[in-house]
Amino acid sequence: MLMPSIFGESLIFGYDKDFASKGTGLMRTDVSETDDSFELDIDLPGFKKEDIKISFEKGYLKVAIENSTNNEENVNNKKYIRQERFYSNMSRSFYFGDNIQNDNINAQFEDGVLKITVPKKAKDINYIEIE
């Protein structure tokens, strides 16, 4: 199906490829578990490390993103063909409960993927001696 466009961009619902890749995604996330931690891989293409905030409170790990762009064309001549500003923010929360060592949570951001390691607390196992 052909979509109407002007200057190489779709006109349907004000869709802009750059904005869509940054602001309207779902923060696609893979969560895996090992014996001693949970690992999250969150796809965040087009964002910078400065756009991301991570917090952990009451068993919830929250990842929030805030980004704004200002696309200005021909500013010096005041001959605007198009001028747009975009603002996007989104967040996701993941509940891990009380079995977390929140002081050792580790996060790395590389190539548009945020990797978070959430260590589990060491389980206190009381062995009972058999007589």
Backbone torsions as a table, in degrees:
resi	resn	phi	psi	omega
1	MET	NA	131.8	179.2
2	LEU	-85.3	136.1	178.8
3	MET	-107.1	138.9	176.3
4	PRO	-66.4	143.0	178.8
5	SER	-149.2	157.9	174.4
6	ILE	-136.4	132.0	-177.2
7	PHE	56.6	34.3	173.9
8	GLY	80.0	12.7	-179.5
9	GLU	-126.9	148.0	-179.9
10	SER	-70.7	144.0	177.4
11	LEU	-97.3	-5.4	-175.9
12	ILE	-73.6	121.1	179.2
13	PHE	53.8	29.0	178.2
14	GLY	64.2	27.4	-176.2
15	TYR	-66.0	129.4	176.5
16	ASP	-128.6	127.1	-174.5
17	LYS	-59.5	-43.9	-178.9
18	ASP	-64.7	-44.5	-179.9
19	PHE	-65.2	-41.4	-178.6
20	ALA	-63.3	-39.2	-179.2
21	SER	-69.9	-26.7	-179.3
22	LYS	-93.3	-43.5	-164.7
23	GLY	-109.1	-19.0	-173.6
24	THR	-113.2	9.6	177.1
25	GLY	-72.0	175.3	-176.7
26	LEU	-102.6	9.9	-174.7
27	MET	53.7	61.8	-178.1
28	ARG	-54.6	127.9	-171.3
29	THR	-131.4	136.3	170.7
30	ASP	-111.7	129.0	178.3
31	VAL	-118.8	125.8	177.4
32	SER	-126.5	162.6	-177.5
33	GLU	-129.8	135.9	171.9
34	THR	-114.7	-177.0	-179.7
35	ASP	-63.2	-32.1	-174.4
36	ASP	-119.0	3.7	-179.6
37	SER	-161.8	165.8	167.6
38	PHE	-107.1	145.3	179.2
39	GLU	-128.0	129.6	179.3
40	LEU	-115.9	134.3	171.4
41	ASP	-118.8	114.3	-176.3
42	ILE	-115.4	122.2	178.9
43	ASP	-78.3	120.7	179.3
44	LEU	-135.4	60.7	-178.4
45	PRO	-67.1	140.8	177.4
46	GLY	88.0	-7.0	178.8
47	PHE	-96.8	160.6	175.3
48	LYS	-108.4	160.4	179.6
49	LYS	-56.3	-35.6	-178.6
50	GLU	-67.9	-19.3	-179.0
51	ASP	-80.0	-12.3	-169.1
52	ILE	-106.1	135.1	174.0
53	LYS	-128.6	132.8	-179.7
54	ILE	-122.3	133.4	177.2
55	SER	-137.2	156.9	176.4
56	PHE	-134.6	119.8	-178.9
57	GLU	-150.7	131.9	176.6
58	LYS	53.4	40.8	177.0
59	GLY	85.5	-3.9	-179.1
60	TYR	-105.7	128.7	171.2
61	LEU	-96.9	122.4	-178.3
62	LYS	-116.2	129.4	175.6
63	VAL	-114.6	119.2	-178.5
64	ALA	-122.5	144.1	-179.2
65	ILE	-130.5	136.2	176.4
66	GLU	-136.2	129.3	-175.5
67	ASN	-147.2	140.8	173.1
68	SER	-135.5	144.6	177.4
69	THR	-129.6	153.9	179.2
70	ASN	-135.0	103.0	179.8
71	ASN	-94.8	104.6	179.4
72	GLU	-114.7	130.6	180.0
73	GLU	-122.5	135.8	179.1
74	ASN	56.2	48.4	-178.4
75	VAL	-67.7	-39.7	-175.9
76	ASN	-64.2	-36.8	-176.6
77	ASN	-89.5	-11.6	-175.8
78	LYS	60.2	22.9	175.5
79	LYS	-102.4	86.0	-176.3
80	TYR	-79.6	123.6	168.7
81	ILE	-92.7	-37.1	177.2
82	ARG	-160.7	141.1	174.6
83	GLN	-148.2	123.7	-175.6
84	GLU	-137.0	153.1	173.9
85	ARG	-131.1	138.5	-179.5
86	PHE	-127.4	143.4	174.9
87	TYR	-134.0	133.0	177.8
88	SER	-139.9	145.6	171.1
89	ASN	-148.6	150.0	177.6
90	MET	-158.9	161.2	177.3
91	SER	-152.3	156.5	174.8
92	ARG	-136.7	146.2	177.5
93	SER	-122.3	143.9	179.1
94	PHE	-129.0	126.7	-178.3
95	TYR	-93.8	125.7	179.2
96	PHE	-116.6	-11.7	178.1
97	GLY	79.9	-160.7	-175.0
98	ASP	-87.7	-3.0	-175.2
99	ASN	-88.3	40.2	-173.9
100	ILE	-127.6	140.4	170.9
101	GLN	-94.8	89.4	-172.8
102	ASN	-69.5	-16.9	179.2
103	ASP	-79.3	-8.7	-179.1
104	ASN	-115.0	16.9	178.3
105	ILE	-68.1	133.0	-176.3
106	ASN	-119.8	136.9	178.8
107	ALA	-133.5	138.2	176.1
108	GLN	-133.9	141.8	178.1
109	PHE	-124.9	117.0	-178.0
110	GLU	-149.7	133.6	177.3
111	ASP	53.8	39.1	176.5
112	GLY	77.9	9.9	179.1
113	VAL	-122.0	124.6	176.1
114	LEU	-93.8	120.5	179.4
115	LYS	-110.6	122.3	-179.5
116	ILE	-121.2	130.3	175.3
117	THR	-111.4	122.8	-177.8
118	VAL	-113.9	102.2	-177.8
119	PRO	-71.7	144.7	175.3
120	LYS	-86.4	154.6	173.8
121	LYS	-70.7	146.7	173.9
122	ALA	-66.9	130.5	-179.0
123	LYS	-77.8	131.6	176.1
124	ASP	-82.1	110.6	179.8
125	ILE	-107.9	121.0	176.7
126	ASN	-100.7	108.6	178.7
127	TYR	-83.5	141.1	178.3
128	ILE	-103.8	125.5	-178.3
129	GLU	-74.4	134.6	179.6
130	ILE	-92.3	130.9	179.9
131	GLU	-97.6	NA	NA
